[in-house]
Amino acid sequence: MAIGTMLSSFRKLSNTSRITPFRSLSTLVLAEHEGGLIKNSSLSAVEAAKSLGGDNSISLLLAGSGHSLKEAAEHAASSHPSVSQVLIADSDKFTYPLAEPWAKLVHLVQQSGGYSHIIAASGSFGKNVLPRAAALLDISPITDVTKISGSNLFIRPIYAGNALSTVRYTGSSPCMLSIRATSFPVASETADLKSNAVSIDQVDLSTLDEDESVAKSTYVKLSAQISERPDLGNARIVVTGGRGVKSAENFKMIDKLAEKIGAAVGATRAAVDAGLVPNDLQVGQTGKIVAPELYMAFGVSGAIQHIAGMRDSKVIVAVNKDADAPIFQVADYGLVGDLFDVIPELLEKLPEKK
C-alpha cells in the first residue's frame, strides 16, 4: 500500500473512532476519611470533578464502620458546595481500606449509579483501589492527571514530569481518573455549609458477601510515625534532606530546623534507601507529591524523580556544595555551601515559630 493511501486510511479511522465529550455528567468521588473528617486530598478530587464542566452531579463515596464513619459522613455532607450526595458503605469489611472490598464496592455502586466519571486522589489509596476497580469494570484508567481540559480530555506528566501528555479518553463509560491533589487546590469557602448539608444514603451491600475475592486479603497492621509536625502532603513548609546529610544522626539537624519553623520533614529516595529516614517521608515520583509554599532542600542533588514530586512548590530554596547540582535549575534561591555550616547558622538566626 502506498504511504499516501495508508495515511488517508488512518485519518478516516481516527475521525470515525473519535468520541465526543460526555453529554450527561455525573461523578463518583472515592473519599478517604480519618478521625471523622474527609481528607483534603479527597476534597481536591471534588475540585477536579468541578473542572469536568457542565451540570455535573458529584457524589462522595465513603466506606468504613461504626461511629467514625458516621462522623465522616456528616462532615462530607457539608464539606464542599459542589457535592450533591454522600454515599456510605457501613460494614466491618471496610474497617480498613483494603483494595479488594473497595474495588468490589466501586463496581456495585457504578452498576446502580451509572456514573460518567469516577475520580480518586493519586495517593496510596487511589493507586491501590483504582486498577482493581477498573479491571472489574473492564475499562482503562487515566492516572496522575494534573489538568482537566474537558469531560474526556486530560493532561498528565510523563518522563518524570519532564513532559506533559494530553490524553483523550475514547473508552466506554465510566471514565476513571486519579488526580494529583496538589494540582487541584481546594478553594476556601466563606459560606456556612452546615446549613446546606446534602443527603446521606446507604449503599446496598447485600451482594458483597457473594464475591469470594473480598476475603482474599486481610489487615495485618499499620506502621506510622506519630509526630506533632504537619503532614508532609499538606504542609505549608517542607524541609527535605538528601544523600548529602550522610547519616541518620545528622538528619536530626533537619528535624530541628523543621521543628523551629513549623515545617514537615521530607527526604529523597537516596536518603530513604540509605536508611537515614523511613520511606513515608520520601518525596518524588515514587514517593509523595508536594506543593508547599516553601520547599527547602539540603544536600539534595536534584534527580528528575525527586524534582517530579516537588517542582510545583511556590518557592524552592536549595543548599548544596556542588554548584552544578541539577536542583539549582529549578530552585528560586540557591546557595552553594556546606549544609553542616548553613543549618546551624539558620537555627541560630531564625526566630521561633509563632
SULVENLIN-V116266 format. One record per pair of residues at least 4 apart in sequence whose C-alpha atoms are under 7 Angstrom apart, sorted by the first residue. I is the first residue (numbers start at 0). J is the second residue. D is the distance in Angstrom with one decimal. If there is no record, write none. Layout:
BEGIN
I:J:D, I:J:D
END
This chain:
BEGIN
0:4:6.7, 0:5:6.5, 1:5:6.2, 2:6:6.2, 3:7:6.2, 4:8:6.2, 5:9:6.2, 6:10:6.2, 7:11:6.4, 8:12:6.2, 9:13:6.1, 10:14:6.1, 11:15:6.2, 12:16:6.1, 13:17:6.2, 17:169:6.5, 18:169:5.4, 20:150:5.6, 20:151:5.6, 21:150:6.1, 24:54:6.6, 24:55:4.8, 24:56:6.6, 24:115:5.7, 25:55:5.2, 25:56:4.6, 25:57:5.9, 25:114:5.1, 25:115:5.3, 25:116:6.4, 26:48:6.7, 26:55:6.9, 26:56:6.1, 26:57:4.8, 26:58:6.2, 26:114:5.6, 26:115:6.0, 26:116:4.7, 26:117:5.6, 27:57:6.0, 27:58:4.9, 27:59:6.0, 27:60:6.8, 27:114:6.5, 27:116:6.3, 27:117:4.8, 27:118:6.3, 28:44:6.7, 28:45:6.7, 28:58:6.1, 28:59:4.9, 28:60:6.0, 28:117:5.9, 28:118:4.9, 28:119:5.8, 29:59:6.2, 29:60:5.1, 29:61:6.8, 29:118:6.3, 29:119:5.2, 30:37:7.0, 30:41:5.1, 30:59:6.2, 30:60:5.7, 30:61:5.5, 31:37:6.0, 31:38:5.8, 31:41:6.2, 31:61:6.9, 32:36:5.4, 32:37:4.3, 32:38:5.4, 32:71:6.3, 33:37:6.6, 33:38:6.9, 34:67:6.4, 35:67:4.9, 35:68:6.5, 35:70:4.7, 35:71:4.1, 36:71:4.9, 36:74:6.0, 37:41:6.8, 37:71:6.1, 37:74:6.8, 37:75:6.2, 38:42:6.8, 39:43:6.3, 40:44:6.5, 40:120:5.9, 40:180:5.3, 41:45:6.6, 41:119:6.9, 41:120:6.0, 42:46:6.4, 42:185:6.6, 43:47:6.3, 43:180:5.3, 43:183:5.3, 43:184:5.8, 43:185:5.6, 44:48:6.3, 44:118:6.4, 44:119:5.9, 44:120:5.8, 44:178:6.7, 44:180:6.8, 45:49:6.4, 46:50:6.7, 46:183:6.0, 46:185:6.4, 47:183:6.1, 50:147:6.1, 51:147:6.5, 51:149:5.5, 51:150:4.8, 52:149:6.8, 52:150:6.8, 56:83:6.2, 57:81:6.7, 57:82:5.1, 57:83:5.5, 57:84:6.8, 58:82:6.0, 58:83:5.9, 58:84:4.7, 58:85:5.6, 58:86:7.0, 59:84:6.4, 59:85:4.8, 59:86:6.0, 60:85:6.1, 60:86:4.8, 60:87:5.9, 61:86:6.2, 61:87:4.8, 61:88:6.3, 62:87:5.5, 62:88:4.6, 62:89:6.0, 62:93:5.8, 63:68:5.5, 63:88:6.5, 63:89:5.4, 63:90:6.1, 63:91:7.0, 63:93:4.4, 63:94:4.8, 64:68:5.6, 64:89:4.9, 64:90:5.3, 64:91:5.7, 64:93:6.5, 64:94:5.5, 65:69:6.8, 66:70:6.3, 67:71:6.1, 68:72:6.0, 69:73:6.3, 70:74:6.3, 71:75:6.0, 72:76:6.1, 72:85:6.9, 73:77:6.9, 74:78:5.7, 75:85:6.9, 76:85:6.1, 76:196:4.9, 76:197:5.0, 76:198:6.8, 76:199:7.0, 77:192:5.1, 77:193:5.2, 77:195:6.6, 77:196:4.6, 77:197:6.8, 78:192:7.0, 80:192:7.0, 83:197:5.9, 84:197:5.7, 84:198:5.5, 84:199:6.4, 85:198:6.3, 85:199:4.8, 85:200:6.2, 86:199:5.9, 86:200:5.0, 86:201:5.8, 86:202:6.3, 87:200:6.3, 87:201:5.1, 87:202:5.9, 88:201:6.2, 88:202:5.3, 92:100:6.9, 95:218:6.9, 97:101:6.4, 98:102:5.9, 98:127:5.8, 98:128:4.9, 99:103:6.4, 99:212:6.5, 99:213:5.2, 100:104:6.1, 100:213:4.7, 101:105:6.2, 101:128:6.5, 102:106:6.3, 102:128:5.7, 102:131:5.7, 102:132:4.3, 103:107:6.2, 103:132:6.8, 104:108:6.2, 105:109:6.0, 105:132:6.3, 106:110:6.2, 106:132:6.3, 106:135:6.6, 106:136:6.5, 107:111:6.5, 108:112:5.8, 109:113:5.2, 109:114:6.1, 114:173:6.0, 115:172:5.6, 115:173:4.5, 115:174:6.2, 116:173:4.9, 116:174:4.6, 116:175:5.7, 117:173:6.6, 117:174:6.3, 117:175:4.7, 117:176:6.2, 118:175:5.9, 118:176:4.8, 118:177:5.7, 119:125:5.5, 119:176:6.5, 119:177:4.9, 119:178:6.5, 120:125:5.7, 120:177:5.3, 120:178:5.0, 120:179:6.2, 120:180:6.0, 121:125:5.2, 121:126:6.1, 121:143:5.9, 121:177:5.0, 121:178:5.2, 121:179:5.5, 122:126:6.0, 123:127:6.0, 124:128:6.2, 125:129:5.6, 125:177:6.7, 126:130:7.0, 128:132:6.2, 129:133:5.9, 130:134:6.2, 131:135:6.5, 132:136:6.3, 133:137:5.9, 133:138:5.3, 133:139:6.2, 133:140:6.4, 134:138:6.4, 138:170:7.0, 138:171:7.0, 140:174:7.0, 140:175:4.8, 140:176:5.7, 141:175:6.3, 141:176:4.9, 141:177:6.5, 142:176:5.7, 142:177:4.7, 142:178:6.7, 143:155:5.9, 143:177:5.3, 143:178:4.8, 143:179:5.5, 144:153:6.5, 144:154:5.8, 144:155:4.5, 144:177:6.2, 144:178:4.5, 144:179:6.0, 145:154:5.9, 145:155:5.4, 145:178:6.2, 145:179:5.7, 145:182:5.4, 146:153:5.9, 146:154:5.1, 146:155:7.0, 147:152:6.3, 147:153:4.7, 147:154:6.4, 148:152:5.3, 148:153:5.7, 151:167:5.6, 151:168:5.1, 152:166:5.8, 152:167:4.6, 152:168:6.4, 153:165:5.7, 153:166:5.2, 153:167:6.5, 154:163:6.5, 154:164:5.6, 154:165:4.5, 154:166:6.1, 155:163:5.7, 155:164:5.4, 155:165:6.6, 156:160:4.8, 156:162:5.8, 156:163:4.4, 156:164:6.0, 157:161:6.5, 157:162:5.4, 157:163:5.8, 157:164:6.5, 158:162:6.1, 159:284:6.5, 159:303:6.2, 159:304:5.6, 159:307:5.5, 160:307:5.1, 180:184:6.8, 181:289:6.5, 181:290:5.9, 192:196:6.4, 228:261:6.8, 228:262:6.6, 228:263:5.8, 229:234:5.5, 229:262:6.4, 229:263:5.2, 230:234:5.7, 230:263:6.3, 231:263:5.2, 231:264:6.7, 231:265:7.0, 232:287:6.7, 232:288:7.0, 232:289:5.6, 234:262:6.7, 234:263:6.0, 234:291:6.1, 235:291:4.7, 235:292:5.2, 235:293:6.6, 236:262:4.7, 236:263:6.3, 236:291:5.5, 236:292:6.0, 236:293:4.8, 236:294:5.9, 237:262:5.2, 237:263:4.8, 237:264:5.8, 237:265:6.5, 237:291:6.6, 237:293:6.4, 237:294:5.0, 237:295:6.2, 238:253:6.8, 238:257:6.0, 238:262:6.5, 238:263:6.2, 238:264:5.1, 238:265:5.9, 238:294:6.1, 238:295:4.8, 238:296:6.1, 239:264:5.7, 239:265:4.3, 239:266:4.9, 239:295:6.0, 239:296:4.8, 239:297:6.2, 240:244:6.3, 240:253:6.6, 240:265:6.5, 240:266:4.9, 240:267:6.7, 240:296:6.0, 240:297:5.0, 240:298:6.0, 240:299:6.4, 241:266:5.8, 241:267:5.2, 241:269:6.7, 241:270:5.3, 241:297:6.3, 241:298:4.8, 241:299:4.4, 242:269:5.7, 242:270:4.9, 242:298:6.2, 242:299:6.6, 243:298:4.1, 243:299:6.6, 244:249:6.0, 244:250:6.2, 244:298:5.9, 245:249:6.8, 246:250:6.4, 246:275:5.7, 247:275:4.3, 247:276:6.6, 250:254:6.6, 251:255:6.1, 252:256:6.2, 253:257:6.1, 254:258:6.1, 254:264:6.7, 255:259:6.2, 256:260:6.5, 256:346:6.2, 257:261:5.8, 257:262:4.6, 257:263:6.1, 257:264:6.3, 258:262:6.3, 259:351:5.6, 259:352:5.8, 260:351:6.5, 260:352:5.0, 261:352:6.1, 264:280:6.8, 265:280:4.9, 265:281:5.9, 265:282:6.1, 266:270:6.1, 266:271:6.8, 266:280:5.6, 266:281:4.9, 266:282:5.9, 267:271:6.4, 267:281:5.5, 267:282:5.8, 267:305:6.4, 268:272:5.9, 268:281:5.9, 269:273:6.1, 270:274:6.5, 270:275:5.5, 270:276:6.7, 271:275:5.8, 271:276:5.4, 271:277:6.1, 271:278:5.6, 271:281:6.7, 281:286:4.9, 281:287:6.2, 282:286:4.8, 282:287:4.7, 282:288:6.2, 282:305:6.3, 282:308:5.7, 283:287:5.7, 283:288:6.1, 283:304:5.5, 283:305:4.0, 283:306:6.4, 283:307:5.7, 283:308:3.8, 283:309:6.8, 284:304:5.0, 284:305:6.2, 284:307:5.6, 284:308:5.4, 287:308:6.4, 288:308:4.3, 288:309:6.2, 289:308:6.0, 289:309:5.3, 290:309:5.8, 290:311:5.1, 290:312:4.1, 290:313:6.9, 291:312:5.1, 291:313:6.4, 292:312:5.9, 292:313:4.8, 292:314:6.0, 293:312:6.5, 293:313:6.1, 293:314:4.9, 293:315:6.0, 294:312:6.3, 294:314:6.2, 294:315:4.8, 294:316:6.1, 295:315:6.0, 295:316:4.7, 295:317:5.9, 296:316:6.2, 296:317:4.8, 296:318:6.2, 297:317:6.1, 297:318:5.0, 297:319:6.3, 297:338:6.2, 298:318:6.3, 298:319:5.2, 298:338:6.7, 299:319:6.8, 299:326:6.9, 300:324:5.3, 300:325:6.1, 300:326:5.7, 301:305:6.3, 301:306:6.1, 301:324:6.6, 301:325:5.0, 301:326:4.1, 302:306:6.3, 302:325:7.0, 303:307:6.0, 305:309:7.0, 306:310:5.4, 314:331:6.1, 315:330:4.8, 315:331:5.2, 315:332:6.5, 316:330:5.6, 316:331:6.1, 316:332:4.8, 316:333:5.8, 317:326:6.8, 317:327:6.6, 317:330:6.1, 317:332:6.4, 317:333:4.8, 317:334:6.3, 318:333:6.0, 318:334:4.9, 318:335:5.9, 318:336:6.3, 318:338:6.5, 319:334:6.7, 319:335:5.3, 319:336:5.6, 319:337:6.4, 319:338:6.8, 320:335:5.1, 320:336:4.7, 320:337:5.4, 321:335:6.6, 322:335:5.7, 326:330:6.2, 327:333:6.0, 337:341:6.3, 338:342:5.7, 339:343:6.8, 340:344:6.5, 341:345:6.2, 342:346:6.1, 343:347:6.2, 344:348:6.2, 345:349:5.6
END
